[in-house]
């Protein structure tokens, strides 16, 4: 038996939603003598022609709040399915997939990395095109140092293999899909990051990102996220979402938008400076009312993305408008 609270909560939610969810164990990982399952689950329309969205969290074991946000959202969805007829109609038009706790071994051990000492967000076989920050950008010196990429010329870690398998099976083959990966720990603002992390080269779907940002701000004007490519802040080796985005580009014809919610934990530390002296406190809100506020706020964003994926044909821009929006985005993010 394990005693990882987030995993226990996830398994309670799986029991709650057993009538609606397709669930399996993607892999099992061992940490400090205990074995943990990595669950993946799905609900909604399995037709490969309908749009889909994937929800991911717990990639870094220290960032528990990302998993907690997804569990809050998933529990809400499953509870609403007992009475919300409109949600049943929505799920006829969209596929939802979840991997809310990608790195249970790292969460159990209280580490950013997985039980092998590997940072899963530096582990994909992709190299940065420019200079990366020392250590932070990914290193192969030692697993005793942070941001370790793993040994060269080896397979990705099993957690990443499971994540990629789910994305390929449920997202990449569809005409339109979104992935949202929930993290914390950078800055005092909530950010939405998108590829590239390995390069300053603009992606082909900037216009779609800008349109999605505008749509969210118009729909929820009092909820503000800072949208930007991760490379604006720093470049890294081995980013898993860069790796999957480039794979989707090679197949061609489909739209895949991988996004990262980077919750600004510095604000929590500022409001409660004692958190600075705790590794967990640097990445997660410790005060209960603040944690509840974070869960509620980001659930709005996740619900919006689910509905935006379902109705993507109504807001994606085409033709000359798309070209102008792409040029505006390049001017905004890539021209100093």
Buried (B, 14 or more C-beta within 10 A) or exposed (E): EBEBEBBEBBBEBBEBBEEBBEBEEBBEBEBEEBEBBBBBBBBBBEEEEBBBBBBBBBBBBBBBBBBBBBBBBBBBBBEEBEEEEEBEEBBEBBBBBBBBBBBBBBBBBEBBBBBBBBBBBBBBBBEBEEEBEEEEBBBBEEBEEBBBBBEEEEEBBBBBBBBBEBBBEBBBBBBBBBBBBBBBBBBEEBBBBBBBBBBBEBBEBBBBBBBBBBBBBEEBEEBEBBBBBBBEBBBBBBBBBBBBBBBBBEEEEBBBBBBBBBBBBBBBBEEBEEBEEEEEBBBBBBEEEBBEEBBEBBBBBBBBBBBBBBBBEEEBBEEEEBEEBBEEBEEEBBEE
